[in-house]
Amino acid sequence: MISLHPSRIGRVAATVLPALLFIALSSALHAAPVCDPHAYGAKADGKTKDTAAIQSAIDTCAKQGGGTVRLTAGTWLSAPIVLKSNITLHLDKGATLLGSPDHADYPAKTEFRAPGYQSLVSATNAENVSITGEGIIDGNGESWWQEARSIHDHGILGSSYSRPRLVVFDHCKHLRIEGVTIQNSPMWQVVPYYSDDVVIKNIRVLAPQHAPNTDAVDPFSSSNVVIDHLYADVGDDDIAIKSGAINSPGPDAPSRNITITDCTFLHGHGLSVGSELAGGAQNIRAERVTFDGTDNGIRVKANRDRGNDVGNIVFRDMQMKNVKNALIISEYYPKVMPEAGVSAQPIGRLTPYFHDITIDNLTATGIQNAGAIVGLPEVPVANVVLHNVQISTEKGLSIGYAHVTGSKVLVQATDGKPITQMEGAEVTLQ
């Protein structure tokens, strides 16, 4: 043990303390700024459009190397705003960023290689972008939903008719959305598109049950994505992992390395991989997801016009109740089952190939249809493994053109066979 004479301690303190104070002062001076849109004329009164003020705050912070744009309690009515690198958009509790009801405020643009409109919040080719807080981003989508219901192909990517999404990250890196509520988008709500290193945590995504195409979170050709503690109650897919449009000419990047944990889904179309999968999807793990009243539970879906390599997928510890369809793995979307007399077709770039899909520890009660596992005659679904799967259902599980093995599988159906093997089924269950 080294001891110092009091006089030496004093000399050390006299030398070190000023240095520490200088470091602390320098850190404070160089801390990321907080930019207040009020300083640029924002009213946050729900009547005045605060678009220019919010964007000025974002641009000022970005010019200083980054910082936080803080929306305090109030209603911030706005047309689309664009986030930049190293920017955090923080919404205090009681703050609502409300999308303008004026459709003309959303510029037409090419988005996802298709006709679209600028989203309320977006970033393009940016890094280190965050949306945090306890506030709300509200897309004010009712008028768009009413319009969409009169359009036959309103939900098809590439259709001549489109609507704005709500939050879009386009070719971005190092993204975080945490704490906020995101709701009432005109169309898809949160979309990381060709983005990498995305964390979506402890958020709520909401829309009325019949609001068309209001998917909660859609990772699209994105990699290294974590979705944790998502509460979704929406009008379409609670999560839909995508990677390319219908009849895409390519090239399309896959969605890869996606982890989904501890989520709760109420209304919505469930946890989906697809249907647009022209780039493929690999290395997907979903664990501890609760479905209560969703239209579907687990879905892996594509068709001959939108598929690719889709595999290495694990669904584990799934709890379902009052779900219409518990499990659908189908290459005939938007249908589930093939037409009678289906025949093999030539294999092309967009032929779906589903393989290595594991469902481990699934309990489902109050189910209308256990579902289906059905592949194409030319490329059957390969290596589906079911373990500890218990489904209490009205109608049973259909399997065709698929190789399925498993143990501790119990399907209890009140109407018909628990499991029906169709043409092309190879099933070994214990």
N, C-alpha and C positions, 0 to 999 in steps of 0.2 A: 504494500500500500504506500502511495506517495502522498506526503503531507506538504502543504504549502504554508509558508509564513504569512500572517495576515497582510503584511505590506506587499508581498508578492501577489496575493489574491487581488488586492486593490489595483495593482499595476495591470494585471491581466484583465480585470473588469474594465478598466479605463481604456484598454486597447480593443477588447472584443465588443463591448456594448455599442459603441458608435458604429462599428461595422455591421452589427445585427440590425440596428435601427436604420442604417442606410439600405440594407437589403430589403427590410420590410417596407420602407418608404418607396423604394424602386418598384417592388412588386405591386404596391397599391397604385402607383402612377401608371404602371403598364397593365393593370387589370383590364379585362375586356369591358368595354363601356356598356351601359344600359341606355338604350335610345328610346325616348318616350314620344310616341306619335302626337301627344298633346302639344308638344313643342312645335309641331308643324301644322297645327290648326285642327287636329282631330276633336270631335265633339263627343263621340261615344253615346249619342242620344237615341240611336235607333232610327233616326230620320235623315240625318245628314250623311252623305256618302263620304266615308273617311279614307277612301282608296289612296288618294294622292299623299295624305299625311302618313299613312302606314308605310307606303312604299318609300317615301322620303326617309323615314326612320330606318328602314332596312338598308337603303343605299348608303346612308351616312355611316351606319355601323360597319357595313362591308368595306367602305373606303378606309376605315380605321383598322382594318385587319380582322374585323369580326366583333361580335358582341351579342347582346340580348335585346330584342325588341319586345317590350313588355306591354301587354294589354291589361289594364286595370279593370275593375268591375264596371260594367256598362255594356251596352249593345253597340258594337262597331259594325255598322252597315258598310259593305264594301263590294266592289267589283273585283276581278281577279288581281291577286298580288303575287309577286315572284320573290322567293327566298334566294339567298346567295350563299357562297361558301362561308363557313365559320359563323353562321347566324343561328341563334336560337330564338324561335318565336315562343314566347311564354305568355300563357293566358291565366291570369289570376282567377281564383274562385269568384264566381259572379260575372265573369267576362264572357261575352258571346261575340264571336266573329260571324256575322250573319251575311250570307250571300245576297247580293242585289236581286230583287225580283224582276228586273228589267233584262229580258233575254238579249237585248242589243248590247249589254255590257260585257258579254262573253264572246270575244273574237273567234271567228272560225279559224281553224288551223288544221294541219295534218298532224294527227296524234296516233301513235302506235301504227304508223304507215297507213292510216285510213282517215277519211274525213272526220273531223271532230271539232271540239270547242275548247278554249282554254279553261282549265280548272280554276276553282276559287283560290287554291293555294298550290303552288308548284315550285319546283327547282329543276334546272337542267344543267348537266355537266358541272355539278357542284359537289363539294366535299364538306364533311363535318357540319351537317345541318340537323337541327333538332326542333321538335315541337313538344313543349312540355307545359305542365301546370294542371290546374283543376277546372279550367274553363271549358267552353264549348265552341266547336266549329260547326256551324249549321248551314247546310247548303240551300235551304229554302226551296226544296225541290217540288213542291206540290203542283205548281203550274206546268212544270216539265213532265211530271207523271201523267197528268191529264192529257197532254198532247201526245205522249208516247202511246197511250192506250188505244189511240185511233190509228196507229201505224202498224202494219202487218209485221214488218221485220225490225221492230224497234230495238230488239236486244241483240242483234247480230253484229259482231265486229266486222267492219267493212261495209255495212249498210250505208246507203246514201243518206239515211236519217241518223242523227246522233244527238247526244246531249253532253253537257259538261260532266266530267268526274269531279270529285271534291278535293282530294289531296293526291297529287301525282309527283313522284320523283323520277325523273327521266335521265338515265345514264349518270347516276350519282353514286357516291361512295360514303360510307361511314355515316349512317342515318339513324336517328332515334326519334320515336314518338312514344311519349310516356305520360300517363296520368289523365289525359284529356278525354272528353267525350266528343265523338265525331258523328254527325247525324244528318239525315234528310238530304242526302246527295241527290241531284237529278239522275245520276247513274251510279257506276261503281264508286265506292267511297274512298278507299285508301289503296293506291296502286304504286308499288315500287316496280319500275319498268327498266329492264337492263341495268339494274343497280346491284351493288355489292356491299356486304356488311351492313345489314339492316336489323335494328332491334325495335320491335313493337311490343310494348309492355304496359300492363295495367291500364288498358284503355277500354272504353265502352263505344260500340258502334251501333247506332240505332236507326230504324226507319219503320214506318207502318208495315204491317204484315203483307199487304198487297201493293206496296210501292215497287214498280217494275225495275228489275235489274239493279237493285240497290245492294249489290255484294258488299260485304263488310271489308275484307282485306283480300286483295288479289295480287300476290307476287307473280310478276310476268317476266319470264326470261331473266330472273334474278337469282343470285347465289348468296349463300351464307346469311340466311335470314332466320331470325329468332322471333317467334310470336308467342308471347307468354302472358297468361292471365288476360286473355281477350274475352270480353263479355259482348256477345253479338245477338241482336234481336232485330232482324231485318226482313226484307222482302225477297231476297234471292240467296245465293250462296253465302254462308257465314265465312268460309274461306274458299277461294278457288285458285289453285295453282295453275298458271297458264304459261304458254311459251310460243305461240304463233297463231296467226289467223287462219280461218277456213280457206282452203285452196291457196295457201301461201306459196309464192314462187321461191321463197327462201332468199338468202340463208336466214336461219332462225337459231338463236342461242337457247340452250336448255335452261330450265330452272333446276338448281342443284343445292344440296346441303341446306335443307329447310327443316327447322325444329319447331314443333308446335306443342306447347305444354300448358296444362292446368287452365283450360278454357271452358266457358259455359256458353252454350248455344240454345236459344229459345226459338222464336220463329225464324224461318230461313230454310234454305235448301241443303244445309248440312256442310260437312267437310269434304270438299271436292278436289280431285286432281283432274283438271280438264274443264271444259271439253276441248278448248283450243290448245293443242299440244304439238304443233308442227315442229317445234324444236326439241321435244322430249322433256322428261323430268326424271331425275335420279336422286337417290339418297335423301329420302324424306322420312322423318320420324315424328309421329304424333303420339303423345302420351297424356293420360289423365284428362280426357275430354268428356264433358257431360252434355247430353242432348236431351232436351225436354220440350216436346211438341214441335220439333222440326219436321219438315216434309221428308227429309232423308237423313240418314246417319252418315255412313261412309260411302263416298262415290268415287270411282275411278272411271272416267268416261271419255270417249273419243269416237271417231268414225273414220272411214277410209279417206275422207277429205281433210283431215286435221290431226293426224297422229304421227307418232315417231316412237323412239325407244323410251319406255316408261318402266322403271324398275327400281329395285332396292328400296322398298317402301315398307315401313313398319307402323301399324296401328296397335297401340298397347293401352290396356286399362281404360276401356271405353264403357261408359254407362249411358244407356238409352231408355227412355220411357215415352210412351205416347207418340212414337215416330211412325210415319207411314211406311217407309222402306228402310230397313235396317242396314242392308249391305248391297250395293250395286257395283259390280265390276263389269262394264259393258262396252263393247266396241261398235255399238249401233246407235249412238246418241243422235237425235234427241229421243229415239225410242230406246227401250231396254232390251226387248227380245227381238230376234231376227224374224223376218218374214218366213212363211212356210216355203220349204224347198230352197233355202239359201244355198248358194254354191260358191266355190272358191273363185277368186279373181286374181289377176296378176298383182304381184307385190310391187309397190312404187314408193316414192320418197315419203308419202304421207300415210302409208299403211301403219296403223298402230301395232306395236308389239309390247304387250303388258307381260311382265315377268317378275318373279321374286317379290311377292307381296305377302306379308305376314300379318295376321290378325291374332293378337294374343290377349286373352282375358277381356272378352266382350260379354256384357250382360245387358240384355234388351228385353223389356216387358211392355205389354200393351201395344204390340206392334201389329200393323195391318198386313204387311208383306215382309217376310224374311229377306226377300230380294233375289238377286241372280248373279251368277258368275258366268258370263258368256263371251267367248271370243269369236274370231273369224275362222272360217274353214281353212284359209290359206296360212294364217298365223294364230294358232290357238293361244290362249292365255297359259303361261307356263309357271309352274312352281308357286301356286298359292298354298300357303300353310295356315291352317286354322288350329288354334290351341286354346282350350278352355273357353269355348264359345257357347253361350246359352242364350237362346232366343225363344221367347214365348210369343206366338204370333197366330194370326188368323190363317194366313196362307204361307206355305213353306218356301224353301230355297230351291231355285232351279239352276242347274249347272249344265253347260254345253260348250263343246270345243274349248275345254279347259282341263288342266291337270291340277287336281286338288288333293292334298293330303292333310291329315290332322289327327288330333287326339282330344279326348274330352269334349266332343262336339255334341250338343243336345239342342235339336230344334223341335219344339213342341207346337204343332199346328192343329188348330180346331177344325180346319176345312181342307181336306185332302192330305196328300203325302207330306211328311216333313221335309224330305229332300227328293227332288225329281231329277233323274239323270237323263239328259237328252243326247242327241247325236254328238259324237266327238268328246264326250265326257270321260275322263279318267279320274276316278274318285276312290281314295283309300282313306277312310275315316275310322277311328276307334272310339 
